[in-house]
Every structure is written in structure tokens, then in C-alpha cells.
Amino acid sequence: MKRSFRIVALAVFLLVLGSGVVWWRARHHRRLEAILPRLFQFSAPQYIPSLNRTYATNFPSTENAISENHNWVNGGACDDPLLCPGGNGSNIQTIHGLAFGTQTGALAPPYTDSGALVTGTWGSDQFVQIVVWWDGTPETSSDYDEVEIRLRGTFGKNWSRTYNINCRVGPPSPNSYIQVGRSNGPPDNFTPPFVELLGPSAACQNGDVITGTAVGNIITAYINGRKAIQAKDSVISSGSPGFGFFHQGRRTQNSDFGVSSFIASDLFPRLTVQGPTENPALAAVREQPK
């Protein structure tokens, strides 16, 4: 009798316990369903819509560091902290029709890439197009000389946070490359390339048009209108477009390679990717009514 009573009591206990667990799980699940959308909304990238901004230049002035009437902020230091906040790197220098870096060429680290960003607030979807200039110096093959596109960038004191598209300048070779990566802010804190293309088809030469776009969480690089590489990342959701250079080695000088024109926009799909030429997008922008 006692044994039967114990069995019945145990069955009732297990039934009540099971019902309680089901009720608790259902209640907990409903709470999760109510909370998860808020969490998702909180953690999702906060992209900025287009602000109808476009900036284009073929570097008409001689400046060190590049300013163009306070339209740029540089990645290094100078006597004007607004122009050059000292963001871990070097500044961009210009002469008539050409921009190039000021990095020493010393073996990294530290990584003191030259860089400049267009000032002001920009939409998150960004288009940057540069035309490569290279004087053909053969020693470029011995150094590491890169032109860089910057997307969603921010510079500050000891701070450089951008998406970077890096392309090695020089004759096509097995050591040519184009990469997409990310600088995370603090000195020498960067994410290795998400994706890269190696070999002769990745070389950047004189007159080549390099294009970079950031649309949502997709970053894409083009060489002369051909899609070279594409990566996915959502860590950086805002910032300014720009460009830069990396120079490592002593056989060439910063002025042996550079950029002859630049255009950036947060308008899509208004601008199209161009082939190798002096950047025709500049003329299209100039012809628009002011």
C-alpha cells in the first residue's frame, strides 16, 4: 500500500513539475520574443542615409598637409590640430595635379600610413574613385608602395578607424596585390585583410582607376571597372571617405607614386565605375548646376 502510494505521489509530482517547466519555458520564451527585437535593434549597425554629398578634386594647389580650404583632415600631426589631429599616421602632400604621402619608408611597425579624409558628415554608403599616378621607377618592385582608398574613416589623437582598400603600385608580378581590411582605431590595431587578390591582375599602374564602395555591410574594390575583390563586415557603420598611401622601403620616394584625381560621393547609383583614364567623373561633377 505504501509502495503504491509512493508511486502515485511520484507520478503526481513529476506531472506537476513537467507542467511547471512547460509553463516556465513558455513564459520565458514569450519574454525572449519580446526582448530580442529590442536587442537586435540595439546591436544592428546604425547606417546614415545619403546626405547628397560629393567631393571631387584634381589637387590644383601645393600644400603640406592637404587642406583645400579646410575640406580635408590628415592622419598625422602638424601645427594645426584641426587639420592634422595626429591619428597614428602621416599626412598627404600635394603639388599641382598630384597627391602623395609623407611616410618615411622605415620598416613597419609602427604603421604610419599617410592618409586624408574629407571633412564633415557623410552617408554610410560611400563611393570613392582615384586615378593612380606612377613615374615608372623600377625600384618600386623592391619597395612596398601602395595606394589606398579609405571608407567610413575617422581620425583623432592616436586614433585611425577606417575600411582600407590597399593596392600595390608597380609592374604586374606575382607579388602584386589588392586587399580589403580594417583599421580599428588605436595604433597598429588593425584587422588582417578580409580578402585579397594576388598576382599580375592585382597590380596598380599609372593611369589605372581604382574604385571602392561601401554599401551596407559590403565593401567592394574595382580595378579599371573590373570587380577585383569583395568583403563583408559591419563593424564600422559611419565616417568619411578619403585616400592614403603606404610606403615601405628606401629605393623609391613618396613622390614616385601618388594619385592624380579623387572623387567621393554618398549618392548611389549616380556615379559609375570608369576605366583607365584621367577621371571623367570629375568633369561630370563640375558640369552639374550649383
PyMOL commands that set and color helices and strands:
alter all, ss='L'
color gray80, all
select helices_A, chain A and resi 2-43+138-141+200-202+254-256+280-286
alter helices_A, ss='H'
color red, helices_A
select strands_A, chain A and resi 54-57+63-64+72-74+92-95+98-101+114-118+126-134+144-156+159-168+177-185+190-198+209-215+218-223+226-232+240-248+257-265
alter strands_A, ss='S'
color yellow, strands_A
deselect
rebuild
show_as cartoon
